[in-house]
Amino acid sequence: MTEGNFVDYVKIYVTSGNGGKGSSHLHREKYVPKGGPDGGDGGRGGHIIIRGDKNLWTLFHFKFKKHFRAGHGEHGSKNRSTGADGEDVYMDVPLGTVVKDTDSGEVLFEITEHGEEKIVVKGGKGGLGNWHFKTATNQTPRYAQSGLEGEEKNITLEMKVLADVGLVGFPNAGKSTLLSVVTAAKPKIADYEFTTLKPNLGIVQHRDFQTFVMADIPGIIEGAAEGKGLGHYFLRHIERNSTLLFLIPADSKDIKKEYDILLDELRRYNPEMLDKDRFIAISKSDMLDEELKAEMREEFGKAFDGVPYMFISSVAQQGIQELKDRLWEMLNRDEEG
């Protein structure tokens, strides 16, 4: 999936259908000159329904279609015939899509299961036909209800990536390189900050044809929780990952400080993020000799508060299989336990 095709945020205008009018028809046939009211009800207007689809990974199909309008209900007719309901419109979205009211900012609902359906705007109710209004004192009512108008709404679809492992790190920490090595994903890789502006998803092939999904989340910068840079836009994707893989380059000036800043950004954005499993990978470790690694291990024991870590090098392919093994164990620990 190319970066340009990964659309995870769209604004859309939706309108449900109007309800049909009730009929004010009076029954007429040969030998029955005054048959009384027999006008049927109007059909309801069509709903706009949002439906989850596990086969979708992006909101790209909404990039060029921003208006959705459901069908109107048909009018009632004679013989108490109810008008047909307006045609419903289904909008298929990836799992993990949050639907918001654009104008108020209110979260309306979230789609998390395949086939799950939620009505975002209801069609207008059809009007009652005149036979409903017949009384002892009013035998031939010549009026019926008009149908109710449909609703209109500006909505925002916001996607949170559903992945097993989320890569967390500062810009240029080597996340895209790691993803390209452990999966078949082809992220854009360059030696400057913010190469990744959209999440990249990749399927990690593990042993015995087992797989898990890894997401390269765009780099966090200090102050991201306050929305600095593209902060909130990036951080929301990490909420859906069950395991967080912190990637810190070996040539960082202060590895402990970098880890603490990343952790603090997640804490300030959503404290529940710290409940997720964590693993730390020191990337670009091919530039370290064994003596330096031994010194760093002594320091890391206390620095990372017991969070497991290991040295890897995506370019030199060092520690990659072991990293996949460790992540697989973490992802399946709950199931086995």
C-alpha distance (Angstrom), angle and dihedral (degrees) to the residues before:
residue distance angle dihedral
M1 . . .
T2 3.77 . .
E3 3.77 119.9 .
G4 3.82 92.3 -115.6
N5 3.80 90.8 57.8
F6 3.79 93.6 52.5
V7 3.80 102.1 95.6
D8 3.80 112.7 171.5
Y9 3.82 102.9 162.0
V10 3.82 127.9 48.6
K11 3.80 137.0 159.6
I12 3.78 116.6 -141.8
Y13 3.82 137.4 -178.0
V14 3.81 115.1 -139.5
T15 3.81 131.2 -173.6
S16 3.79 126.9 -174.9
G17 3.80 122.2 -147.0
N18 3.80 126.8 -92.0
G19 3.79 119.5 -111.0
G20 3.80 116.4 -108.3
K21 3.81 122.0 -108.9
G22 3.78 120.9 -100.5
S23 3.80 114.8 -116.8
S24 3.81 122.8 -112.5
H25 3.81 92.5 -161.7
L26 3.83 120.4 149.2
H27 3.79 117.0 -146.1
R28 3.81 112.6 -108.7
E29 3.78 129.6 174.4
K30 3.77 139.3 137.0
Y31 3.79 112.4 -62.3
V32 3.82 90.7 7.0
P33 3.81 101.9 84.4
K34 3.79 94.6 163.7
G35 3.78 107.7 31.8
G36 3.78 96.0 156.1
P37 3.81 131.4 -128.8
D38 3.82 118.1 -28.4
G39 3.80 103.3 159.1
G40 3.80 113.0 145.7
D41 3.80 129.0 -136.9
G42 3.77 124.5 -93.8
G43 3.80 119.0 -109.3
R44 3.80 120.3 -108.9
G45 3.77 120.1 -102.4
G46 3.79 120.0 -104.2
H47 3.83 120.5 -89.8
I48 3.78 126.5 -132.0
I49 3.81 104.1 -128.5
I50 3.79 127.4 -169.9
R51 3.80 114.0 -149.4
G52 3.81 131.3 -169.6
D53 3.80 118.7 -123.0
K54 3.81 119.2 -173.4
N55 3.82 90.6 -160.6
L56 3.81 93.3 65.5
W57 3.81 121.1 86.2
T58 3.78 100.9 174.1
L59 3.82 144.4 27.8
F60 3.81 90.5 -123.0
H61 3.82 92.5 122.5
F62 3.84 88.5 66.9
K63 3.79 93.5 53.3
F64 3.80 94.6 95.4
K65 3.80 101.7 23.4
K66 3.79 112.0 64.8
H67 3.83 102.3 155.8
F68 3.80 125.3 69.7
R69 3.80 123.4 -178.5
A70 3.81 126.6 -177.9
G71 3.82 123.9 -145.3
H72 3.81 124.3 -92.3
G73 3.79 122.0 -113.0
E74 3.81 115.6 -107.7
H75 3.78 122.0 -115.6
G76 3.79 122.1 -99.4
S77 3.81 118.9 -106.3
K78 3.80 141.6 -164.2
N79 3.79 125.5 -54.9
R80 3.80 89.0 41.5
S81 3.80 90.1 -71.7
T82 3.79 112.0 168.6
G83 3.79 116.5 -138.1
A84 3.80 118.4 -114.3
D85 3.80 117.3 -94.1
G86 3.79 117.3 -107.1
E87 3.79 116.8 -100.0
D88 3.80 114.1 -90.7
V89 3.80 118.0 -131.6
Y90 3.82 118.4 -140.1
M91 3.79 121.2 -154.7
D92 3.81 111.0 -163.9
V93 3.80 115.4 -149.9
P94 3.83 135.6 176.8
L95 3.79 118.8 -97.4
G96 3.78 110.6 -91.5
T97 3.82 94.5 43.0
V98 3.80 116.5 145.4
V99 3.82 117.1 -154.7
K100 3.79 117.3 -151.2
D101 3.79 136.2 -179.5
T102 3.80 100.5 -113.5
D103 3.81 94.9 -152.4
S104 3.82 98.5 48.6
G105 3.81 99.4 25.7
E106 3.83 89.5 -130.9
V107 3.80 116.6 150.1
L108 3.81 105.8 -123.8
F109 3.81 99.0 -174.0
E110 3.78 145.0 -47.3
I111 3.80 129.1 -119.5
T112 3.81 112.4 -139.5
E113 3.83 106.3 150.5
H114 3.78 134.2 64.4
G115 3.81 111.0 -103.4
E116 3.82 93.1 11.7
E117 3.81 110.1 147.4
K118 3.80 129.2 -159.9
I119 3.80 126.9 177.9
V120 3.81 108.5 -129.9
V121 3.84 95.6 -177.8
K122 3.81 123.1 13.1
G123 3.78 123.1 -136.7
G124 3.80 118.0 -112.6
K125 3.79 117.2 -92.3
G126 3.80 116.2 -105.6
G127 3.82 118.1 -112.1
L128 3.82 121.4 -108.3
G129 3.81 119.1 -106.9
N130 3.80 120.9 -120.4
W131 3.81 94.9 -101.5
H132 3.83 88.0 74.7
F133 3.81 89.9 63.3
K134 3.81 98.4 52.6
T135 3.81 112.1 123.0
A136 3.78 136.9 168.4
T137 3.78 90.0 -96.7
N138 3.80 96.7 38.0
Q139 3.80 107.0 46.0
T140 3.82 97.5 165.1
P141 3.81 111.5 35.2
R142 3.81 108.1 -173.5
Y143 3.78 95.8 -162.8
A144 3.80 136.5 78.1
Q145 3.78 136.3 -177.9
S146 3.76 123.7 -87.7
G147 3.79 114.9 -128.6
L148 3.79 119.2 -102.9
E149 3.76 118.0 -105.1
G150 3.78 120.1 -108.8
E151 3.80 124.3 -110.5
E152 3.77 127.5 -105.2
K153 3.77 126.5 -157.0
N154 3.77 142.6 169.3
I155 3.78 108.1 -131.3
T156 3.78 134.7 -176.2
L157 3.79 121.5 -145.5
E158 3.78 111.7 -154.2
M159 3.76 120.8 -177.2
K160 3.78 125.9 -150.0
V161 3.77 111.1 -161.6
L162 3.80 113.8 -114.9
A163 3.79 106.4 -144.2
D164 3.79 136.1 141.9
V165 3.80 96.1 -132.8
G166 3.79 125.8 31.2
L167 3.80 119.0 -160.5
V168 3.80 110.8 -136.7
G169 3.78 123.5 -170.5
F170 3.75 147.1 111.6
P171 3.80 119.3 -77.2
N172 3.79 112.4 -73.4
A173 3.81 94.6 18.8
G174 3.81 91.0 130.5
K175 3.82 99.0 -99.6
S176 3.80 95.8 134.6
T177 3.81 90.8 47.3
L178 3.81 91.5 51.7
L179 3.81 91.6 48.1
S180 3.80 91.3 51.0
V181 3.83 89.7 52.0
V182 3.83 99.7 46.4
T183 3.83 97.0 37.5
A184 3.77 140.1 30.6
A185 3.81 90.8 -108.8
K186 3.80 116.9 125.1
P187 3.81 105.1 -150.4
K188 3.78 121.4 176.5
I189 3.81 107.7 -96.2
A190 3.79 125.6 -166.1
D191 3.78 138.4 142.1
Y192 3.79 98.5 -104.7
E193 3.78 135.7 83.7
F194 3.79 122.2 -87.1
T195 3.78 96.3 19.6
T196 3.80 85.9 145.3
L197 3.80 111.7 61.2
K198 3.81 96.7 160.3
P199 3.82 128.7 38.8
N200 3.79 115.4 -92.8
L201 3.81 117.3 -147.4
G202 3.76 124.3 -155.5
I203 3.81 136.3 176.4
V204 3.80 110.8 -128.1
Q205 3.80 111.8 -145.2
H206 3.78 108.2 -143.4
R207 3.79 129.5 -179.4
D208 3.82 120.9 -55.6
F209 3.81 92.8 18.3
Q210 3.80 92.4 -64.4
T211 3.79 116.1 146.7
F212 3.79 142.0 -170.8
V213 3.80 133.1 -175.7
M214 3.80 122.4 -110.6
A215 3.80 124.2 -169.3
D216 3.78 124.4 -157.9
I217 3.79 101.7 -146.7
P218 3.81 114.4 -158.4
G219 3.79 112.9 -96.7
I220 3.76 120.1 -78.5
I221 3.78 118.6 -131.2
E222 3.78 125.8 -160.6
G223 3.80 107.1 -84.9
A224 3.80 94.3 29.3
A225 3.82 91.6 129.0
E226 3.81 88.2 63.0
G227 3.78 89.6 51.2
K228 3.80 95.4 -100.0
G229 3.79 112.1 159.9
L230 3.80 104.8 -9.9
G231 3.80 90.6 -34.7
H232 3.81 108.3 146.4
Y233 3.77 90.8 32.8
F234 3.82 88.7 62.4
L235 3.79 102.5 33.5
R236 3.81 96.3 58.0
H237 3.80 89.7 67.8
I238 3.81 92.1 62.2
E239 3.82 92.0 59.1
R240 3.82 91.3 78.4
N241 3.82 97.5 51.9
S242 3.80 118.3 100.2
T243 3.81 94.0 -158.0
L244 3.80 127.5 34.4
L245 3.79 118.7 -149.6
F246 3.79 110.2 -159.9
L247 3.79 111.4 -153.5
I248 3.80 115.8 -161.2
P249 3.82 121.3 172.1
A250 3.81 118.2 -122.7
D251 3.80 90.3 -129.9
S252 3.80 92.3 60.1
K253 3.82 113.5 128.0
D254 3.82 91.5 -128.3
I255 3.81 117.3 9.7
K256 3.83 94.1 -175.2
K257 3.81 92.3 50.8
E258 3.80 91.9 47.6
Y259 3.81 90.8 52.3
D260 3.82 91.5 48.0
I261 3.83 91.9 51.0
L262 3.80 91.7 50.1
L263 3.78 90.7 48.4
D264 3.79 92.3 48.0
E265 3.82 92.3 51.3
L266 3.79 90.2 53.5
R267 3.82 91.3 46.0
R268 3.80 93.0 51.9
Y269 3.79 92.6 46.3
N270 3.81 94.9 48.7
P271 3.84 123.4 -16.2
E272 3.82 90.3 -151.7
M273 3.80 88.5 69.8
L274 3.79 88.3 76.5
D275 3.81 90.3 62.6
K276 3.80 90.4 69.3
D277 3.80 122.7 97.3
R278 3.80 112.0 -93.1
F279 3.78 133.3 -155.7
I280 3.79 127.4 177.6
A281 3.80 123.7 -146.5
I282 3.80 118.8 -170.5
S283 3.81 101.0 -147.9
K284 3.81 129.7 -158.2
S285 3.84 88.0 35.0
D286 3.80 93.5 148.9
M287 3.82 85.9 88.0
L288 3.83 91.3 62.5
D289 3.80 125.8 84.6
E290 3.82 122.5 -144.2
E291 3.80 93.3 -101.3
L292 3.79 92.1 56.1
K293 3.80 91.4 46.0
A294 3.83 89.9 52.7
E295 3.82 90.9 53.2
M296 3.80 91.1 48.3
R297 3.80 91.9 49.8
E298 3.81 90.5 57.9
E299 3.78 89.7 51.8
F300 3.83 96.2 44.2
G301 3.80 96.1 54.5
K302 3.80 90.5 75.8
A303 3.80 98.1 25.1
F304 3.80 97.4 63.4
D305 3.85 97.8 41.8
G306 3.78 93.8 -126.9
V307 3.81 95.9 -48.0
P308 3.84 106.3 145.1
Y309 3.80 117.3 -112.2
M310 3.77 140.9 174.2
F311 3.80 140.9 -176.3
I312 3.80 117.6 -108.6
S313 3.78 140.1 169.1
S314 3.80 118.3 -158.3
V315 3.80 93.2 -169.9
A316 3.83 95.1 48.0
Q317 3.84 91.6 37.1
Q318 3.81 91.0 -126.0
G319 3.81 118.0 158.9
I320 3.81 93.8 -6.5
Q321 3.82 97.6 124.5
E322 3.79 91.2 44.3
L323 3.80 89.7 50.5
K324 3.81 90.5 53.2
D325 3.81 89.6 48.8
R326 3.79 92.6 51.0
L327 3.81 93.1 47.5
W328 3.81 91.0 47.6
E329 3.82 90.0 52.5
M330 3.80 91.2 50.3
L331 3.81 93.2 48.5
N332 3.81 93.0 49.7
R333 3.78 99.3 37.8
D334 3.82 93.8 95.0
E335 3.79 93.2 49.0
E336 3.80 92.9 50.1
G337 3.79 92.5 44.5
